[in-house]
């Protein structure tokens, strides 16, 4: 069986295009939200209302204002680009896992009367995923990537603590846990040891 490998340059171009398009979409959606009097904010997640479960996914693409969006854009772009370098299919599966885990965590645990939206849960999820991926896959290069990510963005871990009533620490915490879960769910199969015969 012959496997076709994509060149690093092509993978980087694809990852960059995907993340640039994603972040651009978030800005377009915030523009629409502003022009419509913030009607899109109704797609945020309100806890423990069964009808709100349908908003788990769209809530990750909406923000409570331009400042909120701006604070998420750069880390989402950087962490998403690094994660997407390993392949878009795997990346999409990781992101979906993070969004669902983070959204359900918010739905179960957020205070009554609140509405939660924003991509920060995805940011935390990608951070958690990149942090542990190398250890799960046993790939030294990815371990180094995780260490660098921890050094640059490690301070965001304070966001999982309930220190500010206006910030969804629940979304951050469960997004982070979703990223760790995704690293295990979508870990790469181990290569056979040298000298081991493989039948296909």
PyMOL commands that set and color helices and strands:
alter all, ss='L'
color gray80, all
select helices_A, chain A and resi 8-35+39-43+50-61+66-84+88-109+120-137+140-160+169-185
alter helices_A, ss='H'
color red, helices_A
deselect
rebuild
show_as cartoon
